[in-house]
Amino acid sequence: QVRLVESGGGLVQAGGSLRLSCEASGRALSNYGMGWFRQAPGKEREFVAGITWSGFSTSYADSVKGRFTISRDNAKNTVYLQINSLRPEDTAVYYCAAYRRLTIMVHTTTREYDIWGQGTQVTVSS
C-alpha cells in the first residue's frame, strides 16, 4: 500500500510562494494518478490540481489556474505543488491523494481517489 506524506506548508504573506511536496513510500508512484485537494475550516474538501500517471495531463481548479503548478518526479516518488501569488483565500489544509488507474484524464473528485495523506497547513496572511 502506498503511504503519502505532505510537507512544505507554512505561514506566508499574500503574494508569496510555497512548494508543497508529497512523498510516497511503500510502492512506486509511477502507476498512480495524483491530486492535490484543500479544505478550509467549515468548507468541503475541494480539488485543486491533478496529474495523470504519465504526467502528460494536468488539471486545475479555476480558482488556481495560472498560479498553481502540479508536477511529478517518479524517480523520487514525489509529487509537487508550486503555489505562487498566494491569497488569503488559499488558506487551508492541503492534501495529497492518489488513485491507481492508468487514465488519460485527471480525476477531480474526492471519491475517485483511494489514498490520502495527512495534510499540510497553508496559511496566507493579508
C-alpha positions in Angstrom: 0.0 0.0 0.0 1.2 3.5 -0.8 1.6 5.9 2.1 1.7 9.6 1.3 3.3 12.3 3.4 2.9 16.0 2.6 5.4 18.7 3.5 6.1 22.3 2.7 3.2 24.1 4.2 3.5 27.2 6.4 2.6 30.8 7.1 3.2 33.1 4.2 2.2 36.7 3.3 -0.2 37.4 0.5 1.7 37.4 -2.8 4.2 34.9 -1.6 5.0 31.4 -2.8 5.3 27.9 -1.4 6.2 24.5 -2.8 4.3 21.6 -1.4 5.8 18.1 -1.7 4.1 14.7 -1.4 6.4 11.8 -0.9 5.2 8.3 -1.3 6.5 5.2 0.3 5.5 1.6 0.0 5.1 1.4 -3.7 6.2 3.3 -6.8 4.0 6.2 -7.8 4.5 5.7 -11.5 1.2 3.8 -11.8 -0.8 6.3 -9.8 -2.7 9.4 -10.8 -2.1 12.1 -8.3 -4.0 15.1 -7.0 -3.9 17.9 -4.5 -7.0 18.9 -2.6 -7.6 21.5 0.1 -10.1 22.0 2.9 -10.7 25.3 4.6 -12.4 25.5 8.0 -16.1 24.9 7.7 -15.9 24.0 4.0 -15.8 20.9 2.0 -12.7 19.4 0.6 -12.1 20.7 -2.9 -10.0 19.7 -5.9 -7.0 21.9 -6.6 -4.8 20.2 -9.1 -4.2 16.8 -10.6 -1.8 14.9 -12.8 -2.1 11.6 -14.6 0.2 8.7 -14.0 2.1 9.5 -17.2 2.4 13.2 -16.3 1.0 14.1 -19.8 -2.2 15.5 -18.5 -2.9 18.0 -15.7 -6.0 19.8 -14.5 -6.6 22.7 -12.2 -9.4 24.3 -10.4 -10.4 27.6 -12.0 -9.5 29.5 -8.8 -5.9 28.4 -9.0 -5.2 28.4 -12.7 -2.1 30.4 -13.6 -0.9 30.4 -10.0 -0.5 26.7 -9.1 1.5 24.1 -10.9 1.5 20.4 -10.3 4.4 18.2 -11.3 5.8 14.8 -10.5 9.2 13.1 -10.3 8.6 9.4 -10.4 12.3 8.7 -9.8 11.9 10.5 -6.5 8.4 9.1 -5.9 7.3 12.6 -5.2 4.6 15.0 -6.5 4.9 18.7 -6.1 2.5 21.7 -6.0 4.1 25.0 -6.7 1.9 27.8 -5.3 2.6 31.3 -6.4 0.7 34.6 -5.8 -0.9 33.3 -2.7 -4.1 34.9 -1.5 -5.7 34.8 2.0 -8.5 32.6 0.5 -5.9 29.9 -0.3 -5.6 29.3 3.4 -6.5 25.6 4.0 -5.1 22.2 4.8 -3.7 20.8 1.6 -4.0 17.1 1.0 -2.2 14.9 -1.5 -4.1 11.9 -2.9 -3.6 9.0 -5.3 -5.6 6.6 -7.4 -4.2 3.5 -9.1 -5.7 3.7 -12.5 -3.9 4.4 -15.8 -6.3 7.0 -17.0 -5.7 9.6 -19.7 -7.9 12.1 -17.9 -7.3 13.6 -14.5 -9.7 12.6 -11.7 -11.1 15.7 -10.0 -13.4 14.4 -7.3 -12.6 13.1 -3.8 -14.4 9.8 -4.3 -12.1 8.9 -7.2 -9.1 8.9 -5.0 -8.1 5.9 -3.0 -5.2 7.0 -0.8 -4.8 10.2 1.1 -2.0 11.9 3.0 -2.4 13.6 6.4 -2.4 17.1 5.1 -0.2 20.2 5.5 -1.4 23.6 6.6 -1.0 26.6 4.4 -1.9 29.9 6.0 -1.8 33.2 4.0 -1.8 36.5 5.9 -3.1 39.6 4.3 
